[in-house]
Amino acid sequence: MFPANNGLSFHTFQRYDRFLRGLMIDRQAWFPARDLARLTNSDVSGRTTRKLDPDQYRWERLVGSREDELLVSESGLYTLLLVYFYHPENRNLRQWLSNDVVPVLRDAQLPTGSFPRHALREVQGYPLAVLEWQGSVWLRFGDAARVLERDGTA
């Protein structure tokens, strides 16, 4: 699907001022360990990932990279967050990953058509998970209320 010399293409997400790259390989979400380390302020190295099962990490070359990068699967990511790097904030991080990031990655693989599609939009400097469907942008009621509160119109 991707030329080996160009590397695998990815999507970039932002949480606060930190970036997370994500990609789909064989219908599974994968994330660079280096991005996870920055996002969680943890050491995610080859030594750390040896605690994971062999199917939860792999080495691949990404677009724009000169060498292979250590990737962690969605399952491995949750294991690292909830078992090895436990911190109360990781619950919110896990929710953001499962509710916003992973659906966008999965929807990017679907053919365009009449299916609703998850996307991230920035509204007033606040990233929101939205649903693009039938030519309209849909957003969760709670997110709409937060946007209105920030705007001061509510």
Backbone as a chain_set.jsonl record, in Angstrom:
{"seq": "MFPANNGLSFHTFQRYDRFLRGLMIDRQAWFPARDLARLTNSDVSGRTTRKLDPDQYRWERLVGSREDELLVSESGLYTLLLVYFYHPENRNLRQWLSNDVVPVLRDAQLPTGSFPRHALREVQGYPLAVLEWQGSVWLRFGDAARVLERDGTA", "coords": {"N": [[0.815, -1.189, 0.0], [1.934, 1.305, 0.792], [4.821, 2.853, -0.503], [7.937, 1.429, 0.289], [10.309, 2.943, 0.453], [9.473, 5.532, 0.904], [8.243, 5.553, 3.331], [5.723, 5.169, 5.926], [2.64, 6.891, 5.88], [1.13, 9.319, 8.078], [-1.251, 10.659, 10.459], [-1.516, 13.747, 12.158], [-2.077, 14.77, 15.433], [-3.093, 17.053, 18.012], [-2.628, 17.736, 21.393], [-3.072, 19.932, 23.831], [-0.045, 21.547, 23.877], [1.38, 19.615, 22.592], [2.304, 17.184, 20.151], [0.919, 14.318, 18.511], [1.501, 11.642, 16.505], [-0.296, 9.416, 14.449], [-1.174, 6.314, 12.929], [-2.6, 3.914, 10.684], [-2.056, 0.512, 10.478], [-2.56, -2.415, 8.904], [-5.294, -2.35, 9.67], [-5.122, -1.563, 12.328], [-4.529, 0.78, 14.943], [-1.569, 2.672, 15.377], [1.151, 4.232, 17.157], [3.896, 6.489, 17.368], [6.49, 5.797, 19.657], [8.149, 7.8, 20.61], [6.541, 10.108, 20.423], [4.586, 9.448, 22.286], [6.109, 9.458, 24.596], [6.711, 12.194, 24.867], [4.109, 13.17, 25.168], [3.226, 12.005, 27.556], [5.196, 12.606, 29.301], [7.083, 10.676, 29.937], [9.414, 7.902, 29.91], [9.59, 6.263, 27.075], [10.904, 3.736, 25.704], [12.911, 1.281, 23.932], [13.526, -0.481, 25.943], [11.417, -0.114, 27.75], [9.245, -0.91, 26.188], [9.693, -3.598, 25.968], [8.347, -4.723, 28.011], [5.881, -5.033, 27.037], [3.64, -7.137, 25.105], [4.839, -8.982, 22.245], [3.27, -8.384, 19.974], [2.434, -5.814, 20.385], [4.189, -3.815, 19.812], [6.403, -2.439, 17.314], [8.845, -1.833, 14.717], [9.025, 0.693, 12.337], [9.404, 2.644, 9.332], [8.584, 6.006, 9.049], [6.988, 8.567, 7.062], [9.165, 11.143, 6.119], [11.099, 10.463, 7.924], [14.384, 9.326, 8.642], [15.191, 6.989, 9.663], [14.053, 3.842, 11.079], [11.247, 3.937, 13.296], [10.179, 3.357, 16.64], [7.104, 1.947, 17.174], [3.979, 1.847, 18.894], [1.188, -0.169, 19.498], [-2.413, 0.389, 19.608], [-3.476, -1.135, 21.707], [-1.116, -1.632, 23.169], [-0.508, 0.976, 23.847], [-2.608, 1.669, 25.64], [-1.999, -0.141, 27.666], [0.524, 0.798, 28.498], [-0.237, 3.36, 29.426], [-2.106, 2.842, 31.509], [-0.994, 0.907, 33.158], [1.92, 0.871, 33.334], [2.694, 3.58, 33.308], [1.16, 4.93, 35.212], [-0.848, 7.63, 36.008], [-3.022, 10.116, 37.267], [-3.969, 11.932, 35.253], [-3.774, 10.431, 32.964], [-6.123, 9.054, 32.53], [-7.853, 10.934, 31.336], [-6.348, 11.373, 29.066], [-6.455, 8.83, 27.894], [-9.209, 8.739, 27.328], [-9.415, 10.818, 25.436], [-7.817, 9.733, 23.401], [-9.271, 7.33, 22.812], [-11.848, 8.313, 22.172], [-11.563, 10.404, 20.349], [-9.075, 10.478, 18.763], [-8.467, 7.774, 17.781], [-10.95, 7.055, 16.43], [-10.847, 8.957, 14.305], [-8.569, 8.1, 12.918], [-9.424, 5.54, 12.128], [-11.672, 6.172, 10.554], [-10.446, 7.5, 8.479], [-9.592, 5.53, 6.841], [-11.857, 4.551, 5.695], [-13.875, 4.361, 2.733], [-14.83, 7.338, 1.009], [-18.129, 8.636, 1.141], [-21.465, 7.95, 1.967], [-21.126, 7.576, 4.644], [-20.942, 8.616, 8.073], [-18.265, 10.678, 9.21], [-15.558, 10.924, 11.424], [-13.864, 13.76, 12.705], [-11.405, 16.216, 13.653], [-11.811, 19.465, 14.709], [-10.815, 22.852, 15.077], [-12.077, 25.182, 17.25], [-12.301, 28.359, 18.29], [-9.703, 28.14, 19.298], [-9.855, 25.729, 20.609], [-9.643, 22.297, 20.437], [-12.038, 20.24, 18.923], [-13.92, 17.236, 18.753], [-15.69, 16.241, 16.011], [-18.442, 15.252, 13.903], [-18.666, 14.642, 10.558], [-21.195, 14.697, 8.301], [-23.498, 14.108, 5.763], [-23.031, 16.572, 4.511], [-22.951, 18.326, 6.646], [-21.635, 19.572, 9.778], [-21.467, 17.958, 12.77], [-21.701, 18.153, 16.296], [-20.956, 17.125, 19.643], [-23.356, 17.649, 22.217], [-22.478, 18.456, 24.78], [-19.926, 19.463, 24.142], [-20.651, 21.619, 22.545], [-21.904, 23.245, 24.433], [-19.698, 23.868, 26.064], [-18.165, 25.388, 24.274], [-19.849, 27.575, 23.908], [-19.886, 28.561, 26.518], [-17.218, 29.36, 26.806], [-17.173, 31.353, 24.956], [-18.796, 33.143, 26.121], [-21.461, 33.524, 25.635], [-23.372, 31.95, 26.723]], "CA": [[0.0, 0.0, 0.0], [2.817, 2.45, 0.833], [6.168, 2.515, -0.957], [8.826, 1.236, 1.43], [11.326, 3.972, 0.572], [8.866, 6.786, 1.325], [7.761, 5.412, 4.692], [4.28, 5.123, 6.152], [2.091, 8.219, 6.158], [0.471, 9.382, 9.374], [-2.062, 11.824, 10.795], [-0.974, 14.425, 13.327], [-3.075, 15.276, 16.372], [-2.484, 17.918, 19.014], [-3.248, 17.815, 22.721], [-2.379, 21.07, 24.435], [1.009, 21.993, 22.965], [2.163, 18.439, 22.185], [1.786, 16.51, 18.974], [0.892, 12.859, 18.479], [1.273, 11.089, 15.182], [-0.976, 8.127, 14.489], [-1.371, 5.717, 11.623], [-3.233, 2.601, 10.659], [-1.322, -0.569, 9.813], [-3.384, -3.631, 8.944], [-6.532, -2.002, 10.392], [-4.843, -1.305, 13.745], [-3.931, 2.09, 15.21], [-0.206, 2.635, 15.904], [1.63, 5.542, 17.555], [5.338, 6.504, 17.648], [6.823, 5.8, 21.087], [8.733, 9.107, 20.923], [5.426, 11.029, 20.643], [3.956, 9.063, 23.553], [6.995, 9.907, 25.673], [6.487, 13.631, 25.041], [2.735, 13.385, 25.604], [3.038, 11.538, 28.93], [6.359, 12.977, 30.098], [7.607, 9.394, 30.408], [10.449, 7.282, 29.091], [9.066, 5.162, 26.267], [12.062, 3.292, 24.932], [12.914, -0.148, 23.637], [13.527, -1.191, 27.234], [10.052, -0.033, 28.278], [8.304, -1.686, 25.373], [9.908, -5.04, 26.171], [7.339, -5.163, 28.974], [4.666, -5.297, 26.268], [3.65, -8.343, 24.283], [5.492, -8.707, 20.959], [2.359, -7.825, 18.961], [2.045, -4.468, 20.787], [5.179, -2.841, 19.349], [7.104, -2.796, 16.078], [9.696, -0.788, 14.153], [8.644, 1.041, 10.968], [9.861, 3.952, 8.864], [7.496, 6.929, 8.765], [7.284, 9.605, 6.083], [9.996, 12.218, 6.661], [12.055, 9.926, 8.889], [15.531, 8.687, 7.997], [15.395, 5.647, 10.229], [12.84, 3.241, 11.627], [10.811, 4.437, 14.604], [9.467, 2.414, 17.482], [5.669, 2.209, 17.225], [3.221, 1.108, 19.895], [-0.19, -0.366, 19.056], [-3.45, 0.957, 20.48], [-3.505, -1.983, 22.899], [0.098, -1.35, 23.919], [-0.634, 2.331, 24.368], [-3.451, 1.627, 26.837], [-1.242, -0.859, 28.687], [1.52, 1.721, 29.037], [-0.904, 4.441, 30.159], [-2.841, 2.439, 32.702], [-0.248, -0.014, 34.012], [3.315, 1.23, 33.572], [2.867, 5.02, 33.509], [-0.076, 5.389, 35.83], [-0.957, 9.006, 36.504], [-4.452, 10.452, 37.158], [-4.267, 12.6, 33.973], [-3.808, 9.456, 31.879], [-7.517, 8.683, 32.262], [-8.325, 11.896, 30.343], [-5.603, 11.112, 27.844], [-7.028, 7.625, 27.293], [-10.512, 9.098, 26.767], [-9.159, 11.585, 24.216], [-7.341, 8.792, 22.386], [-10.32, 6.402, 22.361], [-13.044, 8.989, 21.659], [-11.277, 11.375, 19.295], [-7.966, 10.153, 17.878], [-8.605, 6.474, 17.098], [-12.015, 7.109, 15.416], [-10.392, 9.701, 13.126], [-7.674, 7.208, 12.178], [-10.209, 4.468, 11.495], [-12.518, 6.749, 9.511], [-9.61, 7.905, 7.353], [-9.445, 4.359, 5.975], [-13.122, 4.231, 5.048], [-14.091, 5.091, 1.49], [-15.744, 8.469, 1.167], [-19.478, 8.295, 0.706], [-22.556, 8.376, 2.828], [-20.856, 7.246, 6.037], [-20.462, 9.718, 8.916], [-16.811, 10.658, 9.334], [-15.029, 11.659, 12.575], [-12.809, 14.73, 12.401], [-11.085, 17.159, 14.718], [-11.874, 20.854, 14.255], [-10.447, 23.804, 16.112], [-13.048, 26.251, 17.418], [-11.818, 29.309, 19.297], [-8.485, 27.607, 19.888], [-10.177, 24.533, 21.38], [-9.893, 21.196, 19.508], [-13.295, 19.528, 19.164], [-14.239, 16.08, 17.928], [-16.954, 16.465, 15.324], [-18.863, 14.247, 12.943], [-19.045, 15.226, 9.275], [-22.178, 13.788, 7.737], [-24.509, 14.691, 4.888], [-22.705, 17.964, 4.244], [-23.023, 19.142, 7.867], [-20.724, 19.238, 10.866], [-22.223, 17.656, 13.986], [-20.848, 18.092, 17.448], [-21.622, 16.668, 20.856], [-24.051, 18.702, 22.936], [-21.602, 18.946, 25.855], [-18.877, 20.284, 23.541], [-21.284, 22.871, 22.115], [-22.108, 24.051, 25.64], [-18.394, 24.383, 26.49], [-17.78, 26.442, 23.335], [-20.676, 28.738, 24.221], [-19.407, 29.104, 27.795], [-15.943, 30.036, 26.559], [-17.476, 32.543, 24.166], [-19.505, 34.047, 27.002], [-22.838, 33.732, 25.172], [-24.318, 31.063, 27.419]], "C": [[0.862, 1.257, 0.0], [4.179, 2.03, 0.301], [7.131, 2.462, 0.226], [9.832, 2.37, 1.57], [10.755, 5.319, 1.019], [8.377, 6.72, 2.767], [6.24, 5.407, 4.748], [3.772, 6.519, 6.478], [1.258, 8.178, 7.429], [-0.405, 10.621, 9.449], [-1.445, 12.436, 12.048], [-2.108, 15.015, 14.147], [-2.36, 16.159, 17.397], [-3.313, 17.891, 20.284], [-2.427, 18.825, 23.498], [-1.279, 21.497, 23.474], [1.886, 20.838, 22.483], [1.484, 17.713, 21.043], [1.862, 14.999, 19.14], [0.613, 12.444, 17.041], [0.612, 9.731, 15.338], [-1.161, 7.609, 13.08], [-2.044, 4.368, 11.764], [-2.331, 1.644, 9.881], [-2.155, -1.819, 9.997], [-4.606, -3.447, 9.841], [-6.345, -1.851, 11.894], [-4.171, 0.057, 13.885], [-2.559, 1.906, 15.862], [0.27, 4.056, 16.152], [3.13, 5.485, 17.821], [5.605, 6.634, 19.154], [7.395, 7.157, 21.498], [7.637, 10.142, 21.204], [4.721, 10.731, 21.968], [4.791, 9.535, 24.739], [6.791, 11.396, 25.935], [5.111, 13.908, 25.63], [2.538, 13.039, 27.077], [4.176, 11.949, 29.863], [6.995, 11.74, 30.72], [8.719, 8.928, 29.488], [9.822, 6.092, 28.353], [10.192, 4.758, 25.327], [11.917, 1.809, 24.61], [12.869, -0.976, 24.904], [12.118, -1.233, 27.838], [9.119, -0.937, 27.492], [8.55, -3.183, 25.477], [8.965, -5.599, 27.228], [6.027, -5.506, 28.274], [4.776, -6.635, 25.565], [4.242, -8.003, 22.921], [4.564, -8.109, 19.887], [1.929, -6.394, 19.286], [3.087, -3.408, 20.427], [5.85, -3.356, 18.081], [7.94, -1.602, 15.639], [9.282, -0.563, 12.704], [9.225, 2.402, 10.614], [8.645, 4.791, 8.503], [7.937, 7.96, 7.741], [8.088, 10.707, 6.76], [11.041, 11.75, 7.647], [13.173, 9.216, 8.139], [15.784, 7.279, 8.524], [14.076, 5.14, 10.803], [12.539, 3.825, 13.006], [10.073, 3.334, 15.335], [8.008, 2.836, 17.558], [5.028, 1.314, 18.272], [1.783, 1.01, 19.406], [-1.158, 0.301, 20.019], [-3.511, 0.178, 21.798], [-2.286, -1.72, 23.78], [0.07, 0.024, 24.554], [-1.447, 2.344, 25.658], [-2.743, 0.906, 27.976], [-0.21, 0.061, 29.327], [0.862, 2.787, 29.915], [-1.465, 3.987, 31.499], [-2.065, 1.525, 33.652], [1.141, 0.527, 34.355], [3.539, 2.711, 33.849], [1.662, 5.59, 34.224], [0.076, 6.801, 36.391], [-2.428, 9.386, 36.34], [-4.841, 11.114, 35.831], [-4.387, 11.598, 32.826], [-5.215, 8.961, 31.574], [-8.096, 9.623, 31.199], [-7.624, 11.699, 29.003], [-6.161, 9.882, 27.134], [-8.38, 7.935, 26.655], [-10.352, 9.882, 25.472], [-8.709, 10.655, 23.087], [-8.473, 7.906, 21.876], [-11.518, 7.09, 21.744], [-12.78, 9.906, 20.477], [-10.236, 10.889, 18.286], [-8.203, 8.865, 17.088], [-9.775, 6.474, 16.106], [-11.616, 7.878, 14.15], [-9.475, 8.831, 12.281], [-8.461, 6.129, 11.441], [-11.063, 5.009, 10.349], [-11.716, 7.169, 8.291], [-9.416, 6.748, 6.383], [-10.723, 4.029, 5.222], [-13.244, 4.974, 3.726], [-15.053, 6.247, 1.723], [-17.101, 8.084, 0.597], [-20.479, 8.772, 1.717], [-22.327, 8.042, 4.301], [-20.494, 8.503, 6.824], [-18.958, 9.564, 9.124], [-16.389, 11.502, 10.529], [-13.927, 12.6, 12.101], [-12.544, 15.556, 13.649], [-11.09, 18.547, 14.1], [-11.454, 21.751, 15.406], [-11.459, 24.939, 16.109], [-12.579, 27.116, 18.574], [-10.593, 28.77, 20.034], [-8.671, 26.339, 20.693], [-10.451, 23.386, 20.405], [-11.161, 20.431, 19.889], [-13.407, 18.335, 18.223], [-15.611, 16.336, 17.318], [-17.234, 15.282, 14.405], [-19.268, 14.981, 11.677], [-19.97, 14.232, 8.591], [-23.207, 14.574, 6.954], [-24.291, 16.188, 4.693], [-22.761, 18.873, 5.456], [-21.983, 18.673, 8.868], [-21.561, 19.101, 12.128], [-21.253, 17.644, 15.145], [-21.652, 17.708, 18.676], [-22.201, 17.86, 21.62], [-23.162, 19.314, 24.026], [-20.48, 19.826, 25.323], [-19.436, 21.625, 23.09], [-21.483, 23.798, 23.313], [-20.792, 24.651, 26.116], [-17.922, 25.515, 25.579], [-18.568, 27.711, 23.639], [-20.235, 29.381, 25.535], [-18.125, 29.877, 27.617], [-16.158, 31.339, 25.808], [-18.188, 33.589, 25.016], [-20.932, 34.324, 26.586], [-23.845, 32.883, 25.909], [-24.747, 31.639, 28.744]], "O": [[0.552, 2.2, -0.728], [4.65, 0.941, 0.63], [7.133, 3.361, 1.068], [10.184, 2.734, 2.692], [11.515, 6.172, 1.476], [8.121, 7.765, 3.365], [5.565, 5.615, 3.74], [4.391, 7.246, 7.255], [0.741, 7.127, 7.809], [-0.312, 11.516, 8.61], [-0.913, 11.721, 12.897], [-2.993, 15.681, 13.61], [-1.156, 16.017, 17.615], [-4.537, 18.009, 20.251], [-1.25, 18.609, 23.787], [-1.585, 21.791, 22.318], [3.006, 21.056, 22.019], [0.258, 17.634, 20.972], [2.747, 14.472, 19.815], [-0.385, 12.848, 16.444], [0.931, 8.982, 16.261], [-1.29, 8.392, 12.139], [-2.049, 3.765, 12.837], [-1.903, 1.942, 8.766], [-2.423, -2.234, 11.124], [-4.906, -4.303, 10.673], [-7.302, -1.996, 12.655], [-3.347, 0.441, 13.055], [-2.399, 1.097, 16.777], [-0.143, 4.984, 15.456], [3.602, 4.531, 18.44], [5.014, 7.477, 19.83], [7.153, 7.616, 22.615], [7.777, 10.959, 22.113], [4.312, 11.646, 22.682], [4.25, 9.958, 25.761], [6.707, 11.818, 27.088], [4.961, 14.777, 26.489], [1.771, 13.704, 27.773], [4.134, 11.678, 31.063], [7.395, 11.755, 31.884], [8.935, 9.496, 28.417], [9.561, 5.048, 28.95], [10.397, 5.376, 24.282], [10.927, 1.172, 24.971], [12.253, -2.041, 24.941], [11.689, -2.258, 28.367], [8.297, -1.647, 28.071], [7.679, -3.968, 25.101], [8.8, -6.814, 27.332], [5.17, -6.183, 28.841], [5.864, -7.199, 25.443], [4.159, -6.856, 22.483], [5.03, -7.404, 18.992], [1.139, -5.811, 18.543], [2.885, -2.226, 20.707], [5.861, -4.557, 17.812], [7.758, -0.49, 16.136], [9.195, -1.514, 11.927], [9.504, 3.215, 11.496], [7.779, 4.351, 7.746], [9.133, 8.199, 7.573], [7.734, 11.155, 7.85], [11.804, 12.567, 8.163], [12.93, 8.577, 7.115], [16.498, 6.487, 7.909], [13.122, 5.896, 10.987], [13.443, 4.158, 13.773], [9.425, 2.486, 14.722], [7.706, 3.959, 17.962], [5.463, 0.187, 18.508], [1.218, 2.003, 18.946], [-0.774, 0.725, 21.109], [-3.587, 0.772, 22.873], [-2.413, -1.598, 24.998], [0.565, 0.217, 25.665], [-1.039, 2.949, 26.649], [-2.875, 1.303, 29.133], [-0.082, 0.103, 30.551], [1.341, 3.081, 31.01], [-1.312, 4.676, 32.507], [-2.434, 1.384, 34.818], [1.498, 0.629, 35.528], [4.481, 3.066, 34.557], [1.188, 6.663, 33.851], [1.005, 7.103, 37.141], [-3.034, 9.002, 35.34], [-5.941, 10.877, 35.333], [-5.034, 11.888, 31.82], [-5.473, 8.493, 30.465], [-8.755, 9.167, 30.265], [-8.233, 11.84, 27.942], [-6.322, 9.888, 25.913], [-8.672, 7.45, 25.562], [-11.077, 9.636, 24.508], [-9.17, 10.779, 21.952], [-8.634, 7.737, 20.667], [-12.16, 6.514, 20.867], [-13.684, 10.161, 19.682], [-10.494, 10.891, 17.083], [-8.146, 8.872, 15.859], [-9.615, 5.934, 15.012], [-12.003, 7.493, 13.046], [-9.589, 8.822, 11.055], [-8.196, 5.842, 10.273], [-11.165, 4.38, 9.296], [-12.248, 7.193, 7.182], [-9.106, 6.973, 5.213], [-10.687, 3.31, 4.223], [-12.765, 6.103, 3.608], [-15.975, 6.148, 2.533], [-17.186, 7.285, -0.335], [-20.359, 9.87, 2.261], [-23.232, 8.206, 5.12], [-19.805, 9.376, 6.296], [-18.446, 8.447, 9.204], [-16.801, 12.656, 10.653], [-13.156, 12.266, 11.201], [-13.352, 15.589, 14.577], [-10.443, 18.777, 13.078], [-11.709, 21.444, 16.57], [-11.673, 25.584, 15.083], [-12.475, 26.647, 19.707], [-10.469, 28.929, 21.248], [-7.751, 25.907, 21.389], [-11.392, 23.474, 19.616], [-11.331, 20.026, 21.039], [-13.038, 18.413, 17.051], [-16.575, 16.614, 18.031], [-16.375, 14.433, 14.17], [-20.131, 15.857, 11.723], [-19.598, 13.088, 8.331], [-23.725, 15.586, 7.427], [-25.24, 16.972, 4.706], [-22.629, 20.089, 5.311], [-21.513, 17.537, 8.817], [-22.281, 20.025, 12.507], [-20.119, 17.186, 15.011], [-22.861, 17.931, 18.746], [-21.607, 18.938, 21.658], [-23.102, 20.535, 24.176], [-20.113, 20.816, 25.955], [-18.775, 22.654, 23.234], [-21.255, 25.003, 23.211], [-20.756, 25.811, 26.529], [-17.344, 26.493, 26.053], [-18.006, 28.806, 23.628], [-20.213, 30.606, 25.651], [-17.954, 30.942, 28.212], [-15.422, 32.308, 25.997], [-18.188, 34.774, 24.683], [-21.563, 35.244, 27.108], [-25.05, 33.069, 25.744], [-25.539, 31.023, 29.458]]}, "num_chains": 1, "name": "protein.A"}
